[in-house]
Amino acid sequence: MALFGVGRRAAHGKEAVPGPGLVQPRRSLDGWTLEGTPLADRFEPEELRELGTLLHGVGAEMRTAWTYERAADLLERAGERPQALAVVEVWFALPEEVRRASPAATRALGRRRQRLRGRLGGPPAPTAAIPAQGRAVPPPVVMPAKPASPPPVAGEVRTGQATRQ
């Protein structure tokens, strides 16, 4: 089960938050189907077929971010927010190197995760934990001011670093 906090493997002093169970498609002659599940009535046949394949990929923990993004998008648009959140939680339960390989998708899925948690009434993930390029955002670095160079003396010509007279 994924912990709150995007991009972290462990949050010390915090428990795992249980999420809704992910609906698993069953094997059929034509591939994977969601027939007989609560999701079957919410989608058109073509979307249901695509969603069945996507949810099979999520259940098999595929390492392609697009699978999770597309499945969460289809579920959220159909009003199945708990299932969309379950899909996103599976992405954040994958090893860190998988999430680090897709930083833009991880950030997008992290924002979706916060939005879904907010709409479902769950506590939002801390914003400081959202990774920037796969890592936590470092504090800003203050650059020291350069010492001012002396003004040129009349008759001098400055070129680059050297001064000629």
NUKOL-191971 format. One record per residue (C-alpha): residue number from 1; x, y, z; residue in three letters. Coordinates in steps of 0.001 Angstrom, whole numbers, plus 500000, padded with zeros to 6 digits. Last residue first. Layout:
BEGIN
(r NUM,(X,Y,Z),"Ala");
...
//
This chain:
BEGIN
(r 165,(547553,550913,478215),"Gln");
(r 164,(546094,547419,478031),"Arg");
(r 163,(543889,545610,480549),"Thr");
(r 162,(543355,541854,480439),"Ala");
(r 161,(540177,539996,481416),"Gln");
(r 160,(538177,540697,478247),"Gly");
(r 159,(539414,543854,476521),"Thr");
(r 158,(539701,547002,478621),"Arg");
(r 157,(541191,550118,477004),"Val");
(r 156,(542994,552557,479275),"Glu");
(r 155,(543491,556252,478377),"Gly");
(r 154,(541441,557607,481272),"Ala");
(r 153,(541376,555069,484111),"Val");
(r 152,(538692,552423,484001),"Pro");
(r 151,(536351,552114,487003),"Pro");
(r 150,(537395,549542,489594),"Pro");
(r 149,(535676,546160,489328),"Ser");
(r 148,(532709,545533,491648),"Ala");
(r 147,(532989,542479,493854),"Pro");
(r 146,(530647,539722,492747),"Lys");
(r 145,(527583,539175,494940),"Ala");
(r 144,(527282,535784,496603),"Pro");
(r 143,(524704,533424,495031),"Met");
(r 142,(521805,532391,497236),"Val");
(r 141,(520780,528767,496654),"Val");
(r 140,(517096,527912,496927),"Pro");
(r 139,(516181,524885,499072),"Pro");
(r 138,(516181,521567,497239),"Pro");
(r 137,(512956,520238,495672),"Val");
(r 136,(512600,516546,496396),"Ala");
(r 135,(513791,514312,493603),"Arg");
(r 134,(512363,512697,490436),"Gly");
(r 133,(512718,515724,488154),"Gln");
(r 132,(510896,517803,490731),"Ala");
(r 131,(509231,515440,493162),"Pro");
(r 130,(506023,516279,495024),"Ile");
(r 129,(506934,515925,498716),"Ala");
(r 128,(506721,519631,499468),"Ala");
(r 127,(503032,519558,498506),"Thr");
(r 126,(502044,517277,501376),"Pro");
(r 125,(499526,514628,500212),"Ala");
(r 124,(495889,515576,500653),"Pro");
(r 123,(493839,514069,503518),"Pro");
(r 122,(490873,512092,502227),"Gly");
(r 121,(487490,513667,501501),"Gly");
(r 120,(486933,512023,498121),"Leu");
(r 119,(487320,515314,496289),"Arg");
(r 118,(490544,516199,498119),"Gly");
(r 117,(491959,512718,497641),"Arg");
(r 116,(491142,512893,493945),"Leu");
(r 115,(492853,516291,493558),"Arg");
(r 114,(495942,515166,495467),"Gln");
(r 113,(496245,511991,493369),"Arg");
(r 112,(495718,513930,490131),"Arg");
(r 111,(498557,516251,491136),"Arg");
(r 110,(500767,513247,491909),"Gly");
(r 109,(499799,511624,488588),"Leu");
(r 108,(500951,514749,486767),"Ala");
(r 107,(504187,514885,488779),"Arg");
(r 106,(504845,511201,488121),"Thr");
(r 105,(504102,511684,484416),"Ala");
(r 104,(506653,514486,484206),"Ala");
(r 103,(509254,512512,486175),"Pro");
(r 102,(509016,509280,484152),"Ser");
(r 101,(512219,507311,484903),"Ala");
(r 100,(512067,508496,488536),"Arg");
(r 99,(508730,506721,488954),"Arg");
(r 98,(510258,503415,487841),"Val");
(r 97,(513367,504015,489975),"Glu");
(r 96,(511144,504543,493022),"Glu");
(r 95,(509683,501047,492932),"Pro");
(r 94,(505928,500853,492233),"Leu");
(r 93,(503497,501737,495061),"Ala");
(r 92,(503105,505232,493611),"Phe");
(r 91,(501669,503811,490388),"Trp");
(r 90,(499308,501520,492364),"Val");
(r 89,(498027,504581,494239),"Glu");
(r 88,(497102,506207,490919),"Val");
(r 87,(494947,503218,489956),"Val");
(r 86,(493241,503186,493382),"Ala");
(r 85,(492524,506910,493033),"Leu");
(r 84,(490813,506274,489694),"Ala");
(r 83,(488792,503474,491329),"Gln");
(r 82,(487647,505806,494103),"Pro");
(r 81,(486853,508517,491511),"Arg");
(r 80,(484508,506405,489379),"Glu");
(r 79,(482603,509361,487932),"Gly");
(r 78,(482952,508249,484294),"Ala");
(r 77,(485532,510998,483643),"Arg");
(r 76,(487531,509803,486650),"Glu");
(r 75,(487635,506216,485426),"Leu");
(r 74,(488750,507125,481910),"Leu");
(r 73,(491425,509517,483220),"Asp");
(r 72,(492718,507045,485827),"Ala");
(r 71,(493048,504337,483148),"Ala");
(r 70,(494800,506735,480753),"Arg");
(r 69,(497274,508022,483344),"Glu");
(r 68,(498041,504548,484703),"Tyr");
(r 67,(498736,503025,481294),"Thr");
(r 66,(500641,506155,480201),"Trp");
(r 65,(503063,505724,483099),"Ala");
(r 64,(504517,502546,481614),"Thr");
(r 63,(506006,500168,484168),"Arg");
(r 62,(503283,497562,484115),"Met");
(r 61,(502178,496529,487599),"Glu");
(r 60,(500182,493423,486513),"Ala");
(r 59,(497072,494957,488099),"Gly");
(r 58,(497725,498199,486238),"Val");
(r 57,(498169,496326,482956),"Gly");
(r 56,(494933,494375,483582),"His");
(r 55,(493270,497694,484367),"Leu");
(r 54,(494409,499050,480996),"Leu");
(r 53,(493130,496023,479072),"Thr");
(r 52,(489749,496182,480805),"Gly");
(r 51,(489625,499946,480286),"Leu");
(r 50,(490107,499525,476545),"Glu");
(r 49,(487300,496942,476342),"Arg");
(r 48,(485024,499081,478516),"Leu");
(r 47,(485781,502113,476348),"Glu");
(r 46,(484664,500181,473266),"Glu");
(r 45,(481557,498755,474981),"Pro");
(r 44,(480397,502148,476338),"Glu");
(r 43,(481090,502647,480025),"Phe");
(r 42,(479199,502948,483327),"Arg");
(r 41,(477253,499671,483247),"Asp");
(r 40,(480331,497423,483161),"Ala");
(r 39,(482076,499269,486014),"Leu");
(r 38,(480116,497437,488744),"Pro");
(r 37,(481630,494165,487490),"Thr");
(r 36,(479830,491438,485509),"Gly");
(r 35,(481618,492238,482266),"Glu");
(r 34,(484990,493894,482979),"Leu");
(r 33,(486761,491951,480250),"Thr");
(r 32,(490314,491055,479338),"Trp");
(r 31,(491204,489379,476049),"Gly");
(r 30,(488732,488139,473451),"Asp");
(r 29,(488237,484644,474854),"Leu");
(r 28,(487898,486075,478336),"Ser");
(r 27,(490234,486723,481249),"Arg");
(r 26,(488828,488678,484154),"Arg");
(r 25,(489271,492354,484852),"Pro");
(r 24,(490386,493403,488340),"Gln");
(r 23,(488544,496163,490184),"Val");
(r 22,(491068,497940,492399),"Leu");
(r 21,(490356,497819,496106),"Gly");
(r 20,(489671,501169,497709),"Pro");
(r 19,(492517,502794,499605),"Gly");
(r 18,(494173,502003,502890),"Pro");
(r 17,(496460,504764,504156),"Val");
(r 16,(499842,503440,505203),"Ala");
(r 15,(500827,504674,508611),"Glu");
(r 14,(503014,507671,509366),"Lys");
(r 13,(505930,507953,511813),"Gly");
(r 12,(508593,507762,509138),"His");
(r 11,(507277,508139,505635),"Ala");
(r 10,(508788,505448,503499),"Ala");
(r 9,(509570,505006,499792),"Arg");
(r 8,(508955,508630,498957),"Arg");
(r 7,(508081,509915,495487),"Gly");
(r 6,(504738,511436,496347),"Val");
(r 5,(503886,511581,499998),"Gly");
(r 4,(501147,509555,501574),"Phe");
(r 3,(502118,505919,501746),"Leu");
(r 2,(501379,503373,499071),"Ala");
(r 1,(500000,500000,500000),"Met");
//
